[in-house]
Amino acid sequence: MHFDQQHLHETEARCTQESPPQCRQACPFSLDVRAFMQHCAKGDFGQARRLLERNLPLPDVMGLICDHPCETACLRRDLGGSCAIGDLERFCLAHLPVQSRPLPMPPKRFSIAVLGAGLAGLAAVWNLSRNGYPVTCLHGGERTSALLARHPQLAGAKAVGDVFEALDRAGVKFAESSLDEASLAQAMESFDGVLLDADATTLAPRFKDVDAATLLWRDKCCAAGWLETTPTGHRYASASRQANEGRIAAQTLERVVAKVSLTASRGDTFGPLHIDISGIAPAPRIEPGPEGFTPDTARKEAERCLECQCLACVKACAYLRKYQGYPKVYTRQISNNASIVKGHHQANPLIEGCCLCGKCTELCPENFSMADLCLMAREDMVARAYDPPSAHEFAIEDMESACGPESFLSQPDPSGRQRWLLFPGCQLAASRGAQVLALLRHLRKGLPGDGVGLLLSCCGVPAKWAGRPNLHARMGKRLAEAVAAQGNPVVLAACASCMESLRQHLPGTEVRSVWETIRDMPLPEGARTGLPKSLWVRDPCSARHDAAWLDSVRTLARKAGVDVEDSPSAGRTTGCCGYGGLVWCVDPELADSIAEDGLPPDLAPEKRGEPDARPVLASCIMCRDRLVAEGVPALHLLDLLFPGTGAASARERGPGLSARRAGRIALRRAALDGSDVPAPLAGVPGLDVDAALLARLEERHILLEDVAETVQAVDAAGRYFVNSVTGHRLGSSRPRRVTFWVEYSPKDGGFTVHDAWCHRMVIPGCGSDAGQPWNRQEDAP
Amino acid sequence: MSLEPNYAPDEAGWECGNCHRPLEQGKVQACYLDAAFDVLLPRCPVCGLTMIPKSLAEGKMVEVEALVEEK
């Protein structure tokens, strides 16, 4: 199992969605500015104020003097001006009474002295007194004088009086002092911890003489509150930094008196939160006016907040959106799923729902890979036998059928020469048999004397997607043997997933895109009339890194006289059509949503039906067929190259599951017979199944051959029910781990099928058990 | 009276095609993976041929199969 804690932490650390946005990282108090702005935007100023009270020392005073470094970091800066966070804080603090009461803390026995009542000293006094420490604050002159001298804008502010009153109520002792070496020596003698305010006493050391992380100077004495110096030598006080230093020094003193590590688990470190602000319209900053914000203007200004989040992958992927989280959350859910001993594996659909296309990795600045995570989880589920059988079993059966004796063919070039080998892939073979043969003829004509063989099979990638690496390897071994038997020619793949899978299976053999090979050949002969003038290119997800594939598709289309433009799903960041990762089998609805991602706006659902809608050009037959099933007009590259041979119009749906299997069988027969066009198989003789009914049954993964086998088996054995009203018969068979039921009636020596259904449960007296004797004892009350 | 879930045929008129007897509700044990459930299903009182109505196969059964698979 790969989900050890370290691996989990490394994986989830790659997702930075939980990293604080720039404003929060810039705030010395780590105020959740995004949440503050959200509360304000909703008009919930009470919650907004509560957040300030929880994070800021002396909140009412800080609100008036904070130099809000958050605004400098705000990403609205160049989009209409930084959000007026400081003014909004002031609005909340000025217009609402105190929203929270400090929790009474058990009194501590360690006493702390703070020398100097500047902002840093008072911030430390505030925090220490709230945490239950008896605090004595020694100040020169009036207790407010140091604060007012440094921040004269506080003169006359009610907040100052309120803060000192609150400190008095909390039991803080204020005492006038000369703040000299003698008073420091006495404080060191009498108190458990001492803090020196560098802006209100002359006793404090220089900043470079204290520990930068803890602000500890020596023994049990910290210092805080230095002035800042600009590059030109100007000295000034940053209120937020001074108060924060007071906060840090107070934390250090708490650790000093408790005799615990001064540094452990202190200061969160986060990676940067990646935010894409492209395409965001500027909106001008709303200034508060001389009287400050009104509730209405405050709300409007807060609405300008971009609510910075990464979600680069989530925005672009229907699968990642479906489970309403983001990769960091999903990593934990998948990891927890793997550690369940008893109980429900609720993350199974999450694990099975990823199409493994890798778009998230391309979009993520940290290269997070949901595909790697989900594939690892699937392999773990299979290895420990808790994978849900219904998820991938049908797809694996389909794969086995595509490699079975009726569909598999390894046919060398008739000349005996063996330089090239066309591998169309099982879905192109299933959907476009005539075009596969035309492509083979075109290659043989364009590469005279070289010899072009044909290999009809599945590449085995469904086994990999299902988390069955051993089965995938077995498939690879068989393919490697077939390729070796043809003399290890260069394999020309017409499917990008096959190309990827074959490169893994055949490490010593060159595997390349067939489009690359025919790119520089003359186009196939034949009229190219009726082709659209212009097409949107949608690249297959498995080809995103194959520059030759991407270029060849565009070059061939232009050679065919068609203008092409990249759709949003093109090149390196293209997405899946929902076929990848077997999502079509596990969660067809999700697969349809995935196909919708990355379509250009003029192919939105309400526009794609228009007769002049510009079709998509796909170079993967599953992309093409799945898009057309969604009502999107789409052509395959072969439709531009061989428009007269078995080409589909941009609206013509691809074959259903049963017809795909029949198409592979027909292609194999045609290749063996030397026919130019596969003869269509005429369904099952004597079995009448309405096309609409078959389409419905295929949604439940019931194939025509399942229906035929069931009818034949139950009717021959006479093991069926009969309806005295309709005359229909109903029987079941269980040829594998599924029981199929078919309702049918005999007609003219054959059968008409009315309906069918299936289930995986085993019921005595049904399916293959239908003929076994029944034990009447079971009926005993 | 039995407490097991009871599923009758979706339409009236069904009888055993072999024994020509009307169906009766009988208790059977449905199994999937490591789970087993007792249910009452229509079946032939003579030969035991048992029917799974479509509404059951595409309704409750799908739900239960999914739950068992999650275990």
Interface residues (C-beta under 8 A of the other chain):
Chain A: G343 H344 H345 Q346 N348 P388 P389 S390 A391 R700 G718 R719 Y720 F721 V722 N723 S724 V725 T726 R729 L730 G731 S732 T739 W741 D755 W757 C758 H759 R760 M761 V762 I763 P764 G765 C766 A770 P773 W774 N775 R776 E778 D779 P781
Chain B: S2 E11 A12 G13 W14 E15 C16 G17 N18 L23 G26 K27 V28 Q29 A30 C31 Y32 L33 L41 R43 C44 C47 G48 L49 T50 M51 I52 K54 A57 E58 M61 V62 V64 E65 A66 L67 E69 E70 K71
